[in-house]
Amino acid sequence: MSYRLQTDETLPAGMTRIVYEQLDQAIGALSNAEQDKHESIHEARKSLKKVRAVLRLMRGELGKMYKTENTRFRDAGRKLSELRDAEARIETLDQMRDVFGDALKPERFGALRADLVRHREATVATIDIDQRIAETLEMLHIGRNQVETWPLKRSSFKAVRPGLTRIYRQGRDAFALAYAEPTVEHFHDWRKRVKDHWYHVRLLRNVWPDVMKSYEDELDHLGDLLGDDHDLAIFRETLLTEENNVNGGDATHALQGLIAQRQTELRTEAATLGRRIFAERPNKGFATRIQHYYRAWTAEMEQPTVHANTVGV
């Protein structure tokens, strides 16, 4: 189906369905990874992030089980992270070329890209990918079997309000800290909370589809801005390592200047979006507003269908 609650299901049933769907997608991607392992790993990791977002939203309902389940799926994703990181560096360089065009001439930066490709292949050579995938699949199958034991029972908004409020508050706090102390770590932390909040909004989109979809799109854009910023920050660290200092350092130095320029642009736009998205108070503002949407949605679902001939039309 989709990564959102549907009108014909209870909240526990919907969350359980969504988790099963995401785990099945991750298992399917990794089980058929022969043609493109990098893409399969990327898709599997995205599904695991969605599962962990459900866990964070339903943390109050899960109680003591939360830590065990979150750790399980976190560790499953980490088994595949090295492979994805090596691929992401190449993608970042290619994106820079799309943004700056002729400023990144192939003959000037071709050697750097070749180095990154060699680094990716070296990473692959030092890791038994098939073994990593097999271990991850085993963890996912075990985790899938545990989902039926999750204590999800309540369908009222009380089941999701604590998790929704917590992540929104963390996103608001991380936003303030990132610009007060603009380190790579602080911006990365803000990005993670933005992504969690985005997933939660996606899960609850049907409480008011038109309004929530617009809000979801803005969150998605903010997450992309911060994701690009983080990729550039990690890429810059890669450039500073001795093995990637190509062309006597000239190309690397020029590229670092372009990275700094691009990060300034990204962070400026992200600040504008952040001020709008995190303008409300977490509990009495944002969570209360979504609760009103949720109650209106559930009341609508409970209303009997009125046919035209019953009202004299």
MARLO-824806 format. One record per residue: residue in three letters; x, y, z of N, C-alpha, C, O, CB in turn. Coordinates in steps of 0.02 Angstrom, whole numbers, plus 50000, padded with zeros to 5 digits. Glycine has a CB too. Layout:
// residues N
ALAXYZXYZXYZXYZXYZ
...
// end
This chain:
// residues 313
MET500424994050000500005000050000500445006250000500765007749949499525000050062
SER500475010050056500885015950056501115017450127500875014550176500495021950027
TYR501595022050132501885023850197501445029150230501675034750243502615026250189
ARG500815027250245500365031750280499775027750307499605022550280500115037450234
LEU499475030250360498885027150387498315027850337498235033050305498695030150454
GLN497905022650331497335022750286496685023550325496665022150385497315016350244
THR496175025650291495545027050325495185020750349494755021050392495085030950279
ASP495365015050321495005008850338495395004450386495274998350389494855005050275
GLU495865007350424496245003250471496355006950536496375013150538496925001250440
THR496415003150590496565006250654497305008350656497705006150615496405001350712
LEU497475012550704498165014750708498645008950720499155008550685498235019950764
PRO498505004350767498964998650776499024994450713499574992350694498734994350833
ALA498454993150680498474989050619498864992550564499234989450527497764987450595
GLY498774999150559499115002850507499865003050518500245001950471498855009850504
MET500085004250579500795004550593501114997650582501674997150556500925006850664
THR500764992450603501034985650593501094984050519501594981350496500584980450628
ARG500574985850480500594984650408501184988250376501544985350335499954987050376
ILE501284994550395501824998550366502504995450381502934995250337501795005750392
VAL502604993250442503244990150460503364983850420503914982750395503264988650536
TYR502844979650415502924973550374503094975250302503534972050272502274969350377
GLU502764980150274502894982050205503614984450195503944982550147502414987550182
GLN503854988550241504534991050235505054985650245505564985550210504644996650285
LEU504934981150291505404975650301505404970950240505924968550220505224971650365
ASP504814969750212504774965550153505134968850094505464965350054504044964150134
GLN505084975350089505444978850035506194978450045506564977349997505224986150032
ALA506424979250107507144978650120507394971650107507924970750076507294980650193
ILE507014966650129507204959650118507204958150043507654954750018506724954950156
GLY506704960550008506674959449936507254962549899507534959549853506024962149908
ALA507434968749918507994972149885508644968349895509034967449848508064979249911
LEU508764966149956509394962749971509404955549944509944952849930509514962650046
SER508824952649937508794945749911508904945549836509044940349808508114942649929
ASN508824951349804508914951749731509434956949714509334961249670508244953349696
ALA510004956649749510514961849743511054960249692511554963849687510834962949809
GLU510974954949654511504952849608511644958049554512224959349537511334946249577
GLN511124960949526511214965449469511544972149489511984974549455510554966849435
ASP511314975049545511584981549566511584981749642511104983849674511164987449537
LYS512134979549671512184979149744512134986049777511814986749829512834975849765
HIS512434991049746512424997749776511715000449780511515003249831512855002549736
GLU511324999649726510635002049727510204997949774509775000749809510345001749656
SER510314991449777509924987149822510054988949895509594989249935510094979749810
ILE510674990249911510854992249979510544999049995510295000050051511624992649987
HIS510565003649948510265010249958509515009649973509265012850019510375014749896
GLU509165005549935508445004749945508295001350012507825003350046508155000749887
ALA508694996450029508584992950093508694997650152508304997450200509054986950098
ARG509205001750149509335006450203508785011650210508615013650265510005009850193
LYS508495013850154507935018550158507335015250194507005018450234507735020850087
SER507205009050178506655005550211506775004850286506305005450325506534998750179
LEU507385003450305507545002750376507465009350413507265009450471508255000050385
LYS507625014850381507525021450412506785022750423506585025750473507825027050368
LYS506375020550377505655021350385505395017150444504955019350481505285019350321
VAL505665011150451505465006850508505655010250574505255010350620505794999850502
ARG506255012950577506485016050639506075022350654505985024150712507225017850634
ALA505835025850603505405031650614504745029550646504485033050690505275035350548
VAL504475023850625503875021150657504015019650730503615021250774503625014850621
LEU504585016650743504765015050812504795021350855504555021350912505435011450815
ARG505075026650828505135032950866504445036050878504315038850931505595037850830
LEU504005035550829503335038250838502945034250890502575037250929502965038150771
MET503035027750892502655023350936503055021450999502895016551032502445017150900
ARG503565025151015504005023451071503635022551136503765017951174504545028851079
GLY503155026951150502785026451212502385020051217502325017151271502315032251219
GLU502125017751161501745011451160502195005351167502005000351197501335010951096
LEU502785005751138503245000051138503574998951206503764993351224503785001051085
GLY503645004251245503945003551311504655000851308505075003451271503524999051354
LYS504794995751347505464992951351505684989651286506284988851274505494987851408
MET505214987851244505394984651181505724989451132506074987351086504774981551149
TYR505614995851142505865000851095506615000151086506864999851029505685007851117
LYS506985000051140507714999951136507954993851097508404994451055508025000051206
THR507674987951112507884981851079507754982151004508184980450964507534975751109
GLU507154984250985506974984350915507354989750876507564988650820506224985450907
ASN507434995550907507795000950874508524998950863508805000350810507755007450915
THR508834995850913509524993650906509594988450851510084988450814509774990850973
ARG509114983950847509134978650796509164981650726509594979850686508524973950803
PHE508704986150712508664988850644509204994050631509414995050574507984991950632
ARG509434997450683510015001950675510624998050655510984999850609510145005850740
ASP510754992550691511354988550676511304985250608511814984350574511444983150730
ALA510704983350588510614980350521510814985450467511154983650419509884978050510
GLY510614991650475510794996750427511534998250426511824999650374510405003050441
ARG511844998050484512554999650489512994994450454513544996050431512765000150562
LYS512754988450450513154983250415513264985050342513734982650310512804976450420
LEU512824989350316512864991050245513114998150232513165000250175512184990250213
SER513265001850286513395008950279514045010550243514075015350205513415012150347
GLU514575006550253515215008050221515155007950145515445012150111515745002950242
LEU514775003250120514695002550048514305008550020514475011149967514334996050031
ARG513795010650056513395016350033513795022850037513735026949992512765016950075
ASP514205023750088514595029850096515095030750039515185036250014514965029750163
ALA515405025250018515895025549964515565027649899515855031349859516255018849955
GLU514955025249887514585027049827514355034349830514345037849780513985022349817
ALA514165036549890513895043349899514415048649881514225054049858513655044349969
ARG515055047349892515575052249876515605053649801515685059349780516255049849902
ILE515525048449762515525049249689514905053149668514955057649626515545042349654
GLU514335051549697513725055049680513775062449698513505066649662513125051849716
THR514105064049753514185070949774514595074849724514415080549707514505071349843
LEU515135071949700515545075349650515145076449586515185081749555516175071249634
ASP514755071449566514345072149506513825077649514513675081349467514005065549489
GLN513535078249574513045083449587513375090349585513075095249562512705082349655
MET513985090849610514345097149607514445099249534514395105149518515025096549642
ARG514585094549491514675096049420514015098649390514025103049347514925089949382
ASP513455095749413512805098049388512675105249410512385109149372512245093549414
VAL512885107049471512755113749498513215118849466512985124249447512845113749573
PHE513865117349460514355122249440514575121649367514945125949342514955121749484
GLY514355116449333514475115849262515205116349242515605112249264514095121149226
ASP515375121249201516045121849173516585123049225517175122049212516055127349122
ALA516375125349284516875126449337517195119849359517755119849386516555129849398
LEU516865114349346517135107749361517285104149295516935099549276516635103549406
LYS517805106349262517975103449198518215096249206518605094749251518515107649164
PRO517985091749163518165084649168518915083549169519155079349207517865080849111
GLU519295087249127520005086049125520355088249189520905085849205520315089749066
ARG520035092849227520345095249288520175090749348520595089749392520125102349302
PHE519565088249349519335084349406519235076949390518995073149432518705087249434
GLY519405075049329519335068049311519755063449354519545057949372519525067049239
ALA520355065749371520795061649413520495060549482520555055249511521485064749419
LEU520175065849508519865065249574519295060149572519235055949618519605072049598
ARG518885060449520518335055649516518605048549509518335043849538517885057249457
ALA519135047749470519445041149463519695038649530519625032649546520025041449413
ASP519975043149571520195041249638519615038749681519675033849717520545047049672
LEU519055042349676518465040449716518195033649693517975029649735517925045749710
VAL518205032449629517975025949603518435020449629518205015149650517955025849526
ARG519105021749627519575016749653519475015549727519535009949751520295019049640
HIS519315020949764519175020149835518565015849847518555011549891519085027049869
ARG518045016949806517445012849812517605005449799517375001049835516895015349765
GLU517985004249746518144997349730518594994149783518534988249797518494997049662
ALA519034998149812519464995549866519044993749927519174988749961520005000749885
THR518534997949940518084996449996517714989949984517654985750029517585002250007
VAL517474989149923517114983049905517574976949912517364971649935516844983549834
ALA518214977849893518684972349894518844970049965518994964249977519324974249859
THR518814974750013518984972950082518384970350122518454968250179519274979050118
ILE517804970550092517194968350126516874962650087516814962950026516694974250134
ASP516674957550123516304952150092515574954450088515184953550135516374945350132
ILE515394957450031514724960350025514184955150033513684956250068514644963849957
ASP514274949450002513774944150007513664941950079513104940550099513964938149963
GLN514214941650117514154939750187513784945050226513364943550268514844938450217
ARG513954951450213513604956950247512854956850232512444957750277513904963750226
ILE512694955650170511994955450150511644949550184511074950150207511924954950074
ALA511984943850186511684937850217511564939050291511044937150317512144931750207
GLU512044942250325511954943750396511384948650408510994947950455512604946550425
THR511344953550364510804958450371510124955250359509654956550396510904964250321
LEU510084950950309509454947450295509234943250355508644943050372509534943050234
GLU509704939950386509534935950446509254940350501508754938550532510154932150471
MET509554946050512509314950750563508614953250546508194953950590509794956750571
LEU508484954550482507834957050462507294951750468506724953350488507864959650390
HIS507454945650453506954940350461506784939350534506194938350552507214933750430
ILE507284939550577507154938850650506734944750673506254943850711507824938550690
GLY506914950750651506534956650670505814956450646505354958450682506874962850644
ARG505724953950586505044953450559504614948850601504024950250612505064950950486
ASN504904943550624504524938750665504324941650733503864939250765504934932450676
GLN504684946950755504534949950820503994955250816503714957150868505164953050848
VAL503834957650756503354963050750502684961250780502354965550810503274964950677
GLU502474955050772501824953050798501784953350874501244953250902501664946050775
THR502364953850908502364954250981502364961551005502344962751066502974950651009
TRP502394966350959502414973350980501754975151014501214973650988502554978050920
PRO501774978351072501164979951109500824986351085500754991151123501324980651183
LEU500604986351023500254992150995499504990851002499234986350970500444993350920
LYS499174994751044498474993451058498014999451049497454998751025498404990951128
ARG498255005351067497805011251066497755014250996498245014650959498055016451115
SER497145016450979497035019850915496945027350924496875030950875496435016950880
SER496935029650985496845036750998497505040450983498035037450978496625038051070
PHE497445047150977498035051250963498545050751019499135052251009497825058550953
LYS498325048751079498785048051135499345043151120499885043451149498415045851198
ALA499225038551074499735033651057500325036651019500885034151023499425028051016
VAL500195042050982500725044950940500945051750965501485054150945500485045450869
ARG500555055051007500725061951027501405062551059501785067051041500195064551074
PRO501595058251107502265059051138502835058551087503295062551090502355053751191
GLY502805053651042503335052850993503345058550943503885060950924503255046350956
LEU502765060750922502715066350875503005072750906503375076450874501995067550853
THR502825073950969503065079851005503815079551017504175084451007502705080751071
ARG504055073751037504765072951052505205074550992505685078250997504905065851077
ILE505035071750935505445072750875505395079950851505905082850829505225067950819
TYR504805083050855504745090050835505165094450881505515098950857503995092250837
ARG505135093150946505535097050993506285096050980506665100950980505375094951066
GLN506485089950968507195088650953507405092150889507965094750885507325081050947
GLY506965092350839507125095850777507195103250788507645106450760506595094450725
ARG506755106050829506785113250845507425114950882507755119950867506165115250888
ASP507605110850931508215112050970508835111150927509315115050932508245107351030
ALA508835106050884509405104750841509505110350790510065112050773509325098050805
PHE508955113250767508975118950721509335124850754509795127750724508255121050700
ALA509135126450815509455131950851510195130750862510605135250854509095133150918
LEU510365124650882511065123050897511495123150834512075125250836511105116150930
ALA511225120850778511615120550716511855127450694512415128150670511195117350660
TYR511425132450703511625139150682511995142950736512355147750722511025143050660
ALA511905140850799512295143950853513015141250853513485144950866511965142650921
GLU513085134850839513735131550836513755127350772513625121250775513875127150900
PRO513915130450715513855127050650514395121850635514835123050593513865132150596
THR514365116250669514835110750656514505105650611513895105450603515055107450723
VAL514905101450581514645096050539514175091650579513645089650554515225091850509
GLU514365090050640513965085550682513295088650699512785085150698514335083950746
HIS513285095150714512645098250733512165098750674511565097650682512775105250761
PHE512425100250615511985100350557511745093350538511185092450515512345103550497
HIS512175088450549511965081550535511425079250584510955075850564512575076750538
ASP511495081250647510975079550696510315082750678509785079650685511195081750766
TRP510345089050655509725092350636509405088750577508805087750575509855099750618
ARG509815086750529509555083150471509195076750492508665075150465510125081550422
LYS509475073050538509175066750560508485067950591508015064150579509625063050609
ARG508435073250631507795074750663507285077250611506685075750616507875079950718
VAL507515081050562507075083350508506805077350469506215077050453507445088150460
LYS507235072450456507015066550419506505062550460506015060050433507615062050401
ASP506625061850525506145058350568505475061950567504945058750561506415057850640
HIS505495068550572504865072450572504515071750505503905071150502505015079950586
TRP504895071650451504615070650384504255063950380503695063550354505165071050331
TYR504575058750405504265052150404503615052150444503115049050423504745046850432
HIS503615055450501503015055650543502445059250508501865057150511503165058950610
VAL502605064750474502095068350437501825064050380501225064150366502385074950409
ARG502255060350348502035055750295501555050550323501045048950292502645052350261
LEU501715047850381501285042750412500595045550427500095041950421501605040250476
LEU500555051850445499925054950466499615059350411499165063250425500035059150528
ARG499845058650350499615063150297498855063350289498575068650276499925061150231
ASN498525057650297497815057250283497375060850334496775061350323497605050150279
VAL497655063350389497245067050436496985073550405496465076050425497645068650500
TRP497345076150355497115081850314497585081950253498075085650253497135088850354
PRO497435078050202497905076750148498195082950114498805083350104497565072750097
ASP497775087850097498035093650060498535097650102499065099550078497465098150038
VAL498365098850165498805102750209499435098850225499985101550221498435104650274
MET499355092550243499935088550264500405087150205501005086750214499705081950295
LYS500125086450145500555085150087501005091150073501595090350058500125083550025
SER500735097150077501145103150066501695103650119502265105250103500705109450067
TYR501515102350181501995102650235502525097250226503125098350237501635101750304
GLU502305091350206502765085750192503265087550138503855085950143502375079550172
ASP503035090850085503475092750030504015097650054504595097250033503075095749973
GLU503825102350096504315107250122504825103750167505425105350164503965112850160
LEU504595099050207505055095150249505535090950206506125090450222504665090550296
ASP505265088150153505675084150108506225088550077506805086450072505245081050052
HIS506045094550058506525099150029507055101150080507655101450065506175105450001
LEU506835102450142507315104150194507795098350207508395099350215506955105950259
GLY507525092250207507955086350217508465085650161509035083650173507535080150221
ASP508255087250099508725086850042509275092150049509855090650035508345087849976
LEU509095098150069509595103450079510115101250130510715102050119509255109950101
LEU509885098650186510335096650239510725090350220511295089450240509955095450304
GLY510415086050180510765080150156511335081950110511875079150114510285075450121
ASP511195086650064511725088950019512285092350058512875091450042511425093849966
ASP512095096250108512595099650149513045094550184513655095350186512255104150201
HIS512745089250211513145084150246513595080350197514175079050213512685079350283
ASP513325078650140513735075150090514335079350070514885076750062513315073450028
LEU514235085850063514785090250045515295090750102515905091050089514525097250028
ALA515055090850163515515091150220515955084950224516555085350236515125092050286
ILE515645079150214516035072950215516495072550155517055070150160515565066850216
PHE516255075050098516665075050038517275079450047517825077750026516245077549977
ARG517185085150080517745089650093518275086250136518875087050125517505096150126
GLU518045082450186518515078750228518905073650186519505072550197518155075150285
THR518565070650138518895065950093519435069350052519985066750042518385062550046
LEU519285075450028519765079249988520395080850028520935081449999519445085649962
LEU520325081650093520885083750134521355078050150521905079050177520625086750198
THR521145071950134521585066250147522125066050093521995067950036521195059650149
GLU522705063850110523275064050064523165060150001523395062149947523885061550099
GLU522815054450006522755050249947522305053349893522315051149836522495043449966
ASN521905058349912521465061449862521705068349841521335072049809520765061949890
ASN522315070149858522595076649838522885076049768523485075049759523135078949889
VAL522455076749718522665075749649522875082349618522735087749645522095072649608
ASN523225081849561523445087649523523845092649565523765098749558522845091149493
GLY524265089949608524675094349649524275098449699524535103349726525075098849606
GLY523655096649711523235100149758522845105849728522405108549761523655102849813
ASP522985107849666522635113549635521885112149627521465116349646522945115149568
ALA521715106349599521015104749589520645104049655520075106249663520945098349548
THR520985100949704520685100049769520545106749802520015107749830521135095849814
HIS521025111349798520935118049828520355121749795519955124849830521585122149822
ALA520315121449730519775124849694519095121849712518605125449721519885124449618
LEU519075115349718518445112049734518225113649804517625114349817518515104549725
GLN518695114249851518515116049919518175122949921517705123949959519135116149965
GLY518395127549879518075134149876517365133649851516925137049877518475138749831
LEU517245129449801516575128549775516125125049826515535126649831516595124449710
ILE516415120449863516035117049916515805122049969515225121949990516455111449948
ALA516265126449990516095131550040515535136050015515075137750052516715135650059
GLN515585138049952515065142249922514395138749921513885141649940515265144249850
ARG514395132449900513775128649896513475127449965512865127849973513895121949860
GLN513885126050015513625124950082513305131250110512805130850145514185122450128
THR513595136950096513305143250118512605144150088512145146250122513755149150099
GLU512545142650024511895143149990511385138350021510815140250034511965141749915
LEU511595132150033511145127150061510915128950131510325128350147511485120350062
ARG511385131250172511215132850242510795139150247510385139750293511855133550283
THR510885143750202510465149750202509745148050185509285150350219510735154850151
GLU509645143950135508975141850117508665137550171508065138050186508975138050051
ALA509065133150202508815128850255508595132850315508105131050348509355123750276
ALA508935138250331508745142450388508055145550378507665145850425509265147950399
THR507915147850317507265150750302506705145650311506195147050342507255153450231
LEU506815139650285506315134350293506255132250365505705131050390506505128350250
GLY506815131750400506815129650470506415134350514506055132050558507515129150495
ARG506475140850502506095145650542505345144750533504965145950580506305152750523
ARG505135142750475504415141750463504175135050491503655134750524504275142150387
ILE504555129850478504345123150499504345122450574503905119350602504805117850468
PHE504845125350607504895124550680504695130850717504985132650769505615122650699
ALA504185134250690503955140550721503505139350782503445143750824503585144650670
GLU503185133550786502705132250839503025129350902503575126550900502165127650814
ARG502675129950956502875126451017502725118951006502215117250977502495129151080
PRO503165114651028503095107551011502445104351035502105101050996503665103751039
ASN502275105251098501705101651125501045105451117500575103051086501825100151198
LYS501025111451146500405115251144500275118551076499725120951063500415120551198
GLY500785118651035500695121450968500625116150916500065114550895501275125950951
PHE501175113250894501165108450839500755102150855500305100450817501875106350821
ALA500905098850910500555092550926499815093550935499415089350914500855089350989
THR499615099050967498905100450976498555101550910497995099250900498805106551022
ARG498875105050865498585106250799498475099650762497935098550733499025110850758
ILE498975095350762498905088850728498385084550762498045080650729499585085150725
GLN498325085150827497815081450863497115083450840496675079150832497885082450939
HIS497005089850830496355092150804496225089250735495665087250720496325099850802
TYR496735089150693496655086150626496465078750633496025076250599497305086950585
TYR496815075350678496715068150687495995066750711495675062150686497225065250738
ARG495765070650758495085069550785494555070950732494055067450727494965073950846
ALA494675076250692494205077650638494195072050587493665070250561494385084350603
TRP494785069150573494845063650525494475057450550494095054350513495585062050513
THR494585055650613494255049650641493505050750647493125046050638494555047850709
ALA493295056850663492575058250666492255057650597491705055050591492455065250695
GLU492605059850547492365059250478492285051950458491805050150425492845062750430
MET492775047850478492745040750461492155037250495491875032450469493395037250480
GLU491955039850554491415036650592490725038750569490235035650587491495038150665
GLN490685044150529490035046550505489745041650455490095039150411490105053450473
PRO489095040250460488775035850411488735039250343488695045350339488075033750434
THR488755035250291488695037950224487985040150211487515036450223488915032650171
VAL487905046350187487235049050173487125048950098487485052150061487165056350202
HIS486625045250076486475044650005486005050349983485605052850024486165037749989
ALA486045052149921485645057849896484905056849906484565061649924485795058849822
ASN484625050749896483905049749900483645050149971483045050349982483725043149870
THR484095050150021483875050650091483795057750113483515059050167484365047150136
VAL484025062450073483985069550093483575073550043483585079650043484695072550101
GLY483215070150001482755073449955483085076849897482785081449868482355078249992
VAL483685074849878484015077849821483825074249757484065076049703484785077749831
// end
